[in-house]
């Protein structure tokens, strides 16, 4: 079949659709956790539940000219990967042994959560300025692949 995407590109494309729900003004990020070619959970970056979104009140990081990949604690948003893992926990969905597809390379904070949730593989399409995260994945034995969508 002409134009049929690989399984990895298929789930990365779904992550990019999930990212459209993001309320972040800087990066719209989407994540999909998959096992055995079945979607377990999704997540996108945005403010915690019942709190105002950056779309409505502005971005603290932009106002303070904070560089991408630094001072994560200054961000109002819960990251897409974090939200996908939280959704699994809230709904009793086991994600051990799964693959996480994400529009962007996970930061070091998300990397530590991914490692502890026993996800085995991470596939992303856009690089992120966080080499520490890549080293953590390697040290933990988690397969990480960069597959650009375009």
KOLMARTI-934258 format. One line per 10 residues: number of its first residue (from 1); their letters; for each residue x, y, z of N, C-alpha, C. Coordinates in Angstrom, 2 decimals. Layout:
REM KOLMARTI-934258
NUM	a	X:Y:Z:X:Y:Z:X:Y:Z | ...
END
This chain:
REM KOLMARTI-934258
1	xxxxxxxxxx	0.84:-1.19:0.00:0.00:0.00:0.00:0.88:1.24:0.00 | 0.53:2.19:-0.79:1.27:3.44:-0.89:0.90:4.35:0.28 | 1.92:4.89:0.92:1.67:5.88:1.96:1.26:5.34:3.31 | 1.26:4.02:3.48:0.88:3.46:4.77:2.02:3.68:5.76 | 1.74:4.39:6.88:2.84:4.66:7.82:3.24:3.41:8.60 | 4.48:3.39:9.04:4.92:2.33:9.94:4.13:2.45:11.25 | 4.18:1.42:12.07:3.50:1.47:13.36:4.02:2.63:14.19 | 5.33:2.84:14.21:5.89:3.94:14.98:5.38:5.30:14.48 | 5.39:5.51:13.18:4.92:6.79:12.65:3.42:6.97:12.90 | 2.67:5.90:12.82:1.22:5.93:13.10:0.96:6.48:14.50
11	xxxxxxxxxx	1.65:5.91:15.51:1.43:6.35:16.88:2.03:7.74:17.14 | 3.11:8.08:16.46:3.64:9.45:16.57:2.65:10.46:15.99 | 2.00:10.10:14.89:0.99:10.98:14.31:-0.19:11.16:15.27 | -0.58:10.10:15.95:-1.64:10.22:16.96:-1.19:11.14:18.08 | 0.07:11.01:18.52:0.59:11.91:19.55:0.53:13.36:19.09 | 0.78:13.60:17.81:0.73:14.98:17.31:-0.71:15.51:17.31 | -1.69:14.65:17.12:-3.09:15.07:17.22:-3.43:15.36:18.68 | -2.98:14.51:19.60:-3.20:14.72:21.03:-2.61:16.07:21.45 | -1.45:16.42:20.90:-0.78:17.69:21.24:-1.64:18.91:20.92 | -2.58:18.78:20.01:-3.45:19.91:19.65:-4.32:20.36:20.81
21	xxxxxxxxxx	-4.47:19.52:21.84:-5.24:19.89:23.04:-4.40:20.69:24.03 | -3.11:20.80:23.79:-2.20:21.49:24.70:-2.63:22.94:24.90 | -2.39:23.41:26.13:-2.67:24.82:26.42:-1.38:25.61:26.65 | -0.25:25.02:26.28:1.05:25.67:26.42:1.27:26.62:25.25 | 1.82:27.78:25.56:2.09:28.77:24.52:3.41:28.55:23.80 | 4.31:27.74:24.38:5.65:27.55:23.80:5.76:26.27:22.98 | 5.34:25.17:23.55:5.45:23.87:22.88:4.19:23.07:23.09 | 3.57:22.66:22.01:2.41:21.78:22.10:2.93:20.36:22.01 | 2.83:19.63:23.13:3.40:18.29:23.22:2.29:17.29:23.48 | 2.36:16.16:22.79:1.41:15.08:23.01:2.15:13.78:23.25
31	xxxxxxxxxx	1.54:12.90:24.05:2.13:11.60:24.35:1.06:10.53:24.28 | 1.47:9.36:23.83:0.59:8.20:23.75:1.37:7.00:24.29 | 0.77:6.29:25.24:1.40:5.08:25.76:0.70:3.88:25.13 | 1.50:2.99:24.55:1.00:1.89:23.73:1.65:0.58:24.16 | 0.85:-0.47:24.20:1.40:-1.82:24.38:0.63:-2.75:23.46 | 1.36:-3.63:22.78:0.75:-4.59:21.85:-0.13:-3.90:20.81 | 0.36:-2.74:20.32:-0.33:-1.96:19.28:-1.69:-1.43:19.73 | -1.88:-1.29:21.05:-3.13:-0.76:21.60:-2.81:0.46:22.45 | -3.58:1.52:22.25:-3.40:2.73:23.03:-3.92:2.49:24.45 | -3.05:2.76:25.43:-3.43:2.62:26.83:-3.87:3.95:27.43
41	xxxxxxxxxx	-3.09:5.00:27.19:-3.45:6.34:27.66:-2.83:7.39:26.74 | -3.32:8.61:26.90:-2.75:9.75:26.19:-2.55:10.89:27.18 | -1.77:11.86:26.78:-1.58:13.05:27.61:-1.05:14.19:26.77 | -1.34:15.40:27.20:-0.80:16.60:26.56:-0.40:17.57:27.66 | 0.41:18.55:27.32:0.89:19.47:28.34:-0.11:20.60:28.57 | -0.31:20.90:29.85:-1.22:21.97:30.23:-1.26:22.10:31.74 | -1.93:23.13:32.22:-2.02:23.40:33.65:-2.71:22.25:34.38 | -2.40:22.08:35.67:-3.08:21.05:36.46:-4.60:21.27:36.44 | -5.34:20.21:36.68:-6.80:20.28:36.68:-7.32:21.41:37.55 | -8.32:22.08:37.04:-9.02:23.16:37.75:-8.15:24.39:38.01
51	xxxxxxxxxx	-7.07:24.53:37.25:-6.24:25.73:37.35:-6.26:26.44:36.00 | -5.98:27.74:36.04:-5.99:28.52:34.81:-4.84:28.11:33.89 | -5.13:28.12:32.60:-4.16:27.72:31.59:-3.35:28.92:31.10 | -2.16:28.63:30.63:-1.29:29.68:30.08:-1.96:30.39:28.90 | -2.77:29.66:28.15:-3.51:30.28:27.05:-4.35:31.45:27.55 | -4.82:31.36:28.80:-5.70:32.38:29.37:-4.96:33.45:30.16 | -3.86:33.07:30.84:-3.20:34.03:31.73:-1.77:34.36:31.32 | -1.27:33.73:30.28:0.10:33.99:29.83:1.09:32.99:30.39 | 2.26:32.99:29.83:3.30:32.02:30.17:4.37:32.69:31.05 | 4.57:32.14:32.22:5.59:32.65:33.16:6.98:32.54:32.54
61	xxxxxxxxxx	7.24:31.42:31.86:8.57:31.20:31.27:8.86:32.21:30.15 | 7.86:32.50:29.34:8.05:33.49:28.28:8.26:34.88:28.87 | 7.47:35.22:29.89:7.59:36.54:30.53:8.98:36.74:31.13 | 9.58:35.67:31.64:10.88:35.75:32.29:12.03:35.31:31.39 | 11.72:35.10:30.10:12.74:34.72:29.10:13.60:33.54:29.56 | 12.93:32.50:30.05:13.62:31.29:30.51:13.86:30.37:29.32 | 15.09:29.96:29.14:15.48:29.13:27.99:14.83:27.75:28.05 | 14.51:27.24:26.89:13.97:25.89:26.78:14.95:24.89:27.37 | 14.42:23.91:28.08:15.27:22.87:28.66:15.85:23.23:30.01 | 15.48:24.39:30.55:16.01:24.81:31.85:14.87:25.19:32.79
71	xxxxxxxxxx	15.13:25.18:34.06:14.20:25.62:35.10:12.78:25.08:34.90 | 12.67:23.77:34.79:11.36:23.13:34.58:10.36:23.48:35.67 | 10.86:23.72:36.87:9.96:24.02:38.00:9.21:25.34:37.82 | 9.67:26.19:36.92:9.02:27.47:36.67:7.83:27.33:35.70 | 7.66:26.16:35.13:6.58:25.93:34.17:5.29:25.59:34.89 | 4.21:26.20:34.48:2.89:25.95:35.07:2.33:24.60:34.63 | 2.75:24.13:33.50:2.15:22.93:32.89:2.65:21.63:33.50 | 1.77:20.65:33.47:2.14:19.26:33.68:2.50:18.76:32.29 | 3.63:18.08:32.15:4.08:17.64:30.83:3.20:16.52:30.28 | 3.21:16.38:28.97:2.38:15.38:28.29:2.68:13.97:28.79
81	xxxxxxxxxx	3.97:13.65:28.93:4.35:12.31:29.40:3.84:12.08:30.82 | 3.97:13.11:31.66:3.48:13.01:33.03:1.97:12.78:33.04 | 1.24:13.54:32.23:-0.21:13.38:32.18:-0.62:11.99:31.69 | 0.11:11.45:30.72:-0.21:10.09:30.24:0.01:9.06:31.35 | 1.10:9.21:32.10:1.38:8.29:33.21:0.35:8.47:34.32 | -0.01:9.71:34.63:-1.02:9.99:35.66:-2.36:9.38:35.27 | -2.75:9.51:34.00:-4.01:8.94:33.55:-4.02:7.42:33.74 | -2.89:6.78:33.46:-2.79:5.33:33.68:-3.01:5.01:35.15 | -2.37:5.76:36.03:-2.51:5.52:37.48:-3.94:5.76:37.94 | -4.54:6.86:37.49:-5.92:7.18:37.91:-6.93:6.13:37.49
91	xxxxxxxxxx	-6.69:5.51:36.35:-7.67:4.57:35.80:-7.24:3.11:35.93 | -6.18:2.86:36.68:-5.75:1.49:36.94:-5.25:0.75:35.71 | -4.56:1.47:34.83:-4.05:0.87:33.61:-2.55:0.61:33.78 | -2.16:-0.64:33.73:-0.74:-0.98:33.83:0.00:-0.59:32.57 | 1.14:0.06:32.75:1.92:0.50:31.58:3.30:-0.14:31.53 | 3.57:-1.06:32.42:4.86:-1.74:32.41:5.06:-2.45:31.08 | 6.24:-2.28:30.51:6.57:-2.93:29.25:6.04:-2.21:28.02 | 5.44:-1.05:28.20:4.84:-0.31:27.09:5.87:0.56:26.36 | 5.41:1.14:25.25:6.17:2.13:24.51:5.47:3.47:24.67 | 6.25:4.52:24.93:5.71:5.87:25.00:6.09:6.59:23.72
101	xxxxxxxxxx	5.08:7.06:22.99:5.30:7.86:21.79:5.05:9.30:22.19 | 5.98:10.18:21.83:5.86:11.58:22.23:6.32:12.48:21.08 | 5.65:13.60:20.95:6.03:14.52:19.89:7.42:15.09:20.12 | 7.83:15.21:21.39:9.13:15.79:21.75:9.90:14.83:22.64 | 11.21:14.90:22.59:12.07:14.12:23.48:11.73:14.49:24.92 | 11.54:13.51:25.79:11.24:13.82:27.19:12.38:14.57:27.89 | 12.00:15.45:28.81:12.97:16.16:29.64:13.43:15.20:30.75 | 14.38:15.65:31.55:14.92:14.81:32.61:13.85:14.46:33.66 | 12.94:15.38:33.97:11.89:15.09:34.94:10.98:13.96:34.45 | 10.55:14.05:33.20:9.69:13.02:32.62:10.46:11.71:32.47
111	xxxxxxxxxx	11.73:11.81:32.12:12.56:10.62:31.97:12.57:9.79:33.24 | 12.73:10.45:34.38:12.75:9.72:35.66:11.41:9.04:35.92 | 10.31:9.72:35.58:8.99:9.10:35.75:8.81:7.91:34.81 | 9.27:8.06:33.59:9.18:6.97:32.60:9.97:5.76:33.08 | 11.17:5.99:33.58:12.00:4.90:34.09:11.28:4.17:35.22 | 10.75:4.92:36.18:10.09:4.29:37.32:8.76:3.63:36.98 | 8.14:4.03:35.88:6.89:3.39:35.48:7.12:2.13:34.65 | 8.40:1.81:34.42:8.81:0.59:33.72:8.40:0.54:32.24 | 8.26:1.72:31.66:8.09:1.79:30.20:9.40:1.33:29.59 | 9.35:0.52:28.53:10.56:-0.09:27.97:11.15:0.65:26.78
121	xxxxxxxxxx	10.33:1.49:26.15:10.79:2.12:24.90:10.15:3.49:24.78 | 10.91:4.44:24.25:10.40:5.78:24.01:10.73:6.16:22.57 | 9.73:6.63:21.85:9.89:7.09:20.47:9.41:8.54:20.42 | 10.24:9.42:19.88:9.87:10.83:19.80:10.24:11.37:18.43 | 9.65:12.53:18.07:9.93:13.08:16.74:10.74:14.38:16.77 | 10.68:15.16:17.84:11.39:16.44:17.91:12.40:16.38:19.06 | 13.65:16.73:18.77:14.68:16.73:19.81:14.45:17.86:20.80 | 15.02:17.70:21.99:14.88:18.66:23.08:16.27:18.86:23.69 | 16.62:20.06:24.11:17.98:20.30:24.61:18.21:19.75:26.02 | 18.19:18.42:26.16:18.38:17.80:27.47:19.16:16.49:27.29
131	xxxxxxxxxx	20.48:16.59:27.24:21.30:15.39:27.06:21.31:14.51:28.30 | 21.07:15.10:29.48:21.00:14.30:30.70:19.91:13.24:30.59 | 18.77:13.61:30.00:17.67:12.67:29.85:18.10:11.47:29.01 | 18.80:11.73:27.92:19.25:10.64:27.05:20.22:9.72:27.80 | 21.08:10.30:28.62:22.01:9.49:29.42:21.26:8.63:30.44 | 20.24:9.19:31.07:19.44:8.43:32.03:18.76:7.25:31.34 | 18.17:7.49:30.16:17.53:6.39:29.42:18.54:5.29:29.13 | 19.72:5.67:28.68:20.77:4.69:28.36:21.16:3.91:29.61 | 21.37:4.62:30.73:21.75:3.96:31.98:20.67:3.00:32.47 | 19.41:3.32:32.21:18.29:2.49:32.66:17.96:1.36:31.68
141	xxxxxxxxxx	18.64:1.36:30.53:18.39:0.31:29.54:17.10:0.48:28.77 | 16.60:1.71:28.71:15.38:1.99:27.95:15.76:2.37:26.53 | 15.13:1.73:25.58:15.37:2.02:24.17:14.73:3.36:23.85 | 15.49:4.25:23.23:14.94:5.55:22.82:15.28:5.77:21.36 | 14.26:6.17:20.59:14.44:6.37:19.15:13.86:7.70:18.72 | 14.61:8.39:17.88:14.15:9.64:17.28:13.70:9.33:15.86 | 12.40:9.51:15.61:11.84:9.28:14.28:11.11:10.55:13.86 | 11.73:11.39:13.04:11.06:12.61:12.59:9.81:12.28:11.79 | 8.76:13.07:11.96:7.52:12.83:11.24:7.57:13.34:9.81 | 8.37:14.36:9.55:8.38:14.90:8.18:9.41:14.26:7.32
END
